[in-house]
Amino acid sequence: MAFVFLAMNIHVLSLLFVTVVWGATFPVLKIATAQLSGIETSALRFALAAVCMLPWALRAPRQAWKDGAVLGALVLFSYVAQAYGLQFISSNRSAFLTSLNVLMVPLLGMAFGNALQGRVVLAAVLACFGIGLMSWDGGADWVADASTVLGAAGYALYVILLSARAGRHEARTLAATQIIWMAVLGCLWMLLDAQGTDKLSTLAGRVSSEIFWGLAYLGLVATAGMLFLQALAQRHVSADKAALIYAMEPVFAALFAWVWLHEGLSLRAAIGAAVVVFAVVFSEWKPKSA
């Protein structure tokens, strides 16, 4: 299996790196949403990312702004839905429900004329099973669960459209227009959500130094940097396979929690992580033809 990882092309490895970065976002989001709402967390992280990407957005052509609007709206919806759910359910449960987009991508892709690939579908089922072993812990909250699943569906659609449209644009330009739209729409949403409340007047007081640096990581690294890598890599990786690679996110999240936060890693979780890794390797395995 080690030889399979070595044989993976640079685009697949880039998406694997994206999941490493994403793996560290769950504890950061959990800390942030203890003081901020899901929409506040999302709007602030996207605003920070927009400042970083503004130079490329200013040079973007009209078509990039059109595609960026569609893609950015889908990402915004997905992130806000996930952040809302994290206010009421554990990060492990959120990771599991979010991972359902691995199965949603090939199923939704059929509506866009994409053919189902048996190997990828089987690998996606294995990945969801492995993530279930890792992170299913009960504690259901049906509204939060439904919000998280809807966010997963929105992200599945985003992955499909990104693979279809990434080849039309330079990666930095497409990432920049997405982020600007996400920041504008997110801030408008935050303003509407704050009407008739004291949320805006208390916002600065609720952003501690710990939360600020967490938002900086979410905005500059996990959003700006990773959207650029996604736009670059998904020019060469199918939506089905990209979604499967993204299933590695909760594996890295569990490893970070185990190594850095000294959280326990049960035998069941370790087996689940191994199943997810096997699923990704299985999807990449290309046996020699006779």
Secondary structure, DSSP 8 states (H G I E B T S, - for coil): -HHHHHHS-HHHHHHHHHHHHHHTHHHHHHHHTTTS-HHHHHHHHHHHHHHHHHHHHTT--HHHHHHHHHHHHHHHHHHHHHHHHHTTS-HHHHHHHHTTHHHHHHHHHGGGT----HHHHHHHHHHHHHHHHHH------HHHHHHHHHHHHHHHHHHHHHHHHGGGS-HHHHHHHHHHHHHHHHHHHHHHHTTTSSHHHHHHHH--HHHHHHHHIIIIIIIIIHHHHHHHHTTTS-HHHHHHHHTTHHHHHHHHHHHTS-----HHHHHHHHHHHHHHHHHH------
